[in-house]
Amino acid sequence: MRGAGVTSPDELEIAQRFRDGDERALEEVYRRWSPIVFTLALRSLGDRGDAEDATQKAFVSAWTSRASYDPAKSKLSTWLVAITKRRVADMHEARAKVRALQEELQRLASPDEMVGGEVDLGDSLLLADEIDRLEPDAQTVVRLAFYDDLTHDQISERLQMPLGTVKSHIRRSLSRMRTRLEVGHVAS
């Protein structure tokens, strides 16, 4: 039985092998459709590293949920595009959370943020403690970003670290710090 929109027996055969868990079919699917997935992610996210992450996440999601793919309902490429759109939306949401956290951490770390003419020592100590709990490389990157107000590019250059690694350290660190701060805020 031919699936809706499947244009060739070759595509149907690859889709079925993919659904059945054939790793060679996964390689073929990736080779055929990763340029489309990457292009969609890049156009939406505007950042090559993020687009690469979204592409990887889309294919991992497709592979782990391959049993839910129904060739009778859509082409494999259409299904992959739908997954990609969800991974890209997840990344936009994560970016928004990171921006909100960065703004809050910058507000907490800013000497201009004064209560009654004094820096809120409790907030500053809380922020410093959260940074101290990070891995050493992440600590260095976050301190350069917040205390020295360096851009991602400047941090990358100063530490001789790939830009994508700098961005990943910041994203992961902010996410961890935000989670801990939210849990701490709920507990208090």
C-alpha positions as a printed Julia matrix, in Angstrom:
188×3 Matrix{Float64}:
  0.0    0.0    0.0
  1.4    3.39  -1.0
  1.44   6.11   1.65
 -0.21   9.45   1.07
  2.15  11.71  -0.84
  4.93   9.13  -1.21
  6.13   9.63  -4.75
  8.3    6.61  -5.38
  8.6    2.99  -4.33
 12.19   3.8   -3.31
 11.01   6.41  -0.78
  8.33   4.07   0.56
 10.9    1.28   0.96
 13.35   3.59   2.81
 10.54   4.9    5.01
  9.49   1.36   5.93
 13.07   0.27   6.66
 13.55   3.41   8.77
 10.36   2.67  10.71
 11.53  -0.91  11.24
 14.79   0.32  12.83
 17.24  -0.3    9.98
 20.27   1.89  10.78
 21.31   1.97   7.11
 17.93   3.48   6.35
 18.61   6.1    9.02
 21.87   6.97   7.26
 20.0    7.27   3.96
 17.25   9.38   5.51
 19.84  11.65   7.09
 21.8   11.96   3.84
 18.66  12.82   1.86
 16.84  15.15   4.24
 19.36  16.68   6.65
 20.1   19.59   4.26
 16.4   20.51   4.26
 16.09  20.1    8.03
 19.24  22.17   8.6
 18.1   24.92   6.21
 14.71  25.2    7.95
 16.39  25.4   11.34
 18.97  27.94  10.17
 16.36  30.21   8.6
 14.32  30.23  11.78
 17.12  30.33  14.36
 19.63  32.45  12.46
 22.58  30.76  14.13
 24.58  27.95  12.55
 25.42  26.23  15.84
 21.82  26.31  16.99
 20.67  25.04  13.58
 23.13  22.14  13.85
 21.8   21.35  17.34
 18.19  21.5   16.11
 19.04  19.23  13.17
 20.65  16.68  15.46
 17.72  16.84  17.89
 15.22  16.45  15.04
 16.89  13.29  13.77
 17.31  11.85  17.26
 13.61  12.53  17.91
 12.66  10.97  14.58
 14.73   7.87  15.27
 13.47   7.39  18.83
  9.84   7.9   17.77
 10.08   6.09  14.43
  7.41   3.57  15.44
  4.87   6.4   15.46
  5.59   7.27  11.81
  2.76   6.18   9.52
  3.68   6.13   5.81
 -0.04   6.01   4.97
 -0.52   9.47   6.5
  2.48  11.42   5.2
  5.81  11.33   3.45
  8.78  10.72   5.69
 10.16  14.12   4.68
  6.9   15.82   5.78
  7.05  14.0    9.11
 10.7   15.08   9.55
  9.79  18.71   8.82
  7.05  18.58  11.48
  9.55  17.22  14.02
 12.06  19.9   12.99
  9.49  22.64  13.56
  8.9   21.33  17.09
 12.64  21.17  17.86
 13.11  24.71  16.49
 10.18  25.93  18.61
 11.8   24.26  21.64
 15.03  26.13  20.91
 13.21  29.46  20.58
 11.53  28.78  23.93
 14.87  27.86  25.51
 16.41  31.05  24.11
 13.61  33.12  25.65
 14.2   31.45  29.02
 17.95  32.03  28.76
 17.4   35.72  27.86
 15.05  36.16  30.82
 17.54  34.48  33.13
 20.44  36.53  31.76
 18.48  39.71  32.38
 17.66  38.61  35.93
 21.25  37.54  36.65
 22.6   40.78  35.2
 20.14  42.7   37.33
 21.29  40.77  40.4
 24.97  41.23  39.54
 24.66  44.91  38.63
 26.12  47.37  41.12
 23.38  49.78  40.0
 20.76  47.48  41.5
 20.58  49.04  44.9
 18.0   48.74  47.6
 18.0   51.7   49.95
 21.33  52.89  48.51
 23.11  49.57  49.04
 23.79  46.58  46.84
 21.53  43.67  47.82
 24.24  41.55  49.36
 21.98  38.5   49.6
 21.31  38.5   45.85
 25.0   39.03  45.06
 26.03  36.18  47.36
 23.33  33.92  45.92
 24.54  34.62  42.38
 28.2   34.08  43.35
 27.29  30.81  45.09
 25.39  29.57  42.03
 28.34  30.4   39.76
 30.71  28.59  42.15
 28.59  25.44  41.79
 29.24  25.28  38.03
 31.96  23.2   36.4
 35.32  25.06  36.18
 35.12  25.9   32.45
 31.51  27.01  32.8
 32.43  29.16  35.83
 35.09  30.94  33.83
 32.79  31.54  30.86
 29.89  32.8   33.0
 32.14  35.11  35.04
 33.56  36.63  31.86
 30.05  37.1   30.48
 28.51  38.64  33.6
 31.28  40.3   35.55
 33.54  41.37  32.67
 30.57  41.94  30.31
 32.33  40.18  27.41
 30.48  39.0   24.31
 30.46  35.34  23.3
 33.03  36.13  20.59
 35.32  37.92  23.05
 35.11  35.02  25.52
 35.85  32.55  22.73
 38.9   34.54  21.69
 40.19  35.11  25.23
 39.84  31.46  26.27
 40.84  29.99  22.9
 37.55  28.07  23.04
 35.23  27.4   20.08
 32.32  29.84  19.93
 29.77  27.01  20.0
 31.35  25.68  23.19
 31.15  29.12  24.82
 27.48  29.4   23.86
 26.77  25.89  25.12
 28.47  26.61  28.47
 26.39  29.75  28.9
 23.13  28.08  27.86
 23.63  25.04  30.1
 24.91  27.11  33.01
 22.04  29.56  32.86
 19.57  26.71  32.64
 21.09  24.97  35.69
 21.28  28.19  37.65
 17.72  29.12  36.76
 16.43  25.72  37.84
 18.27  25.91  41.15
 17.19  29.51  41.76
 13.55  28.65  40.96
 13.67  25.63  43.28
 15.3   27.77  45.97
 12.71  30.51  45.49
  9.83  28.03  45.78
 11.4   26.5   48.9
 11.81  29.86  50.65
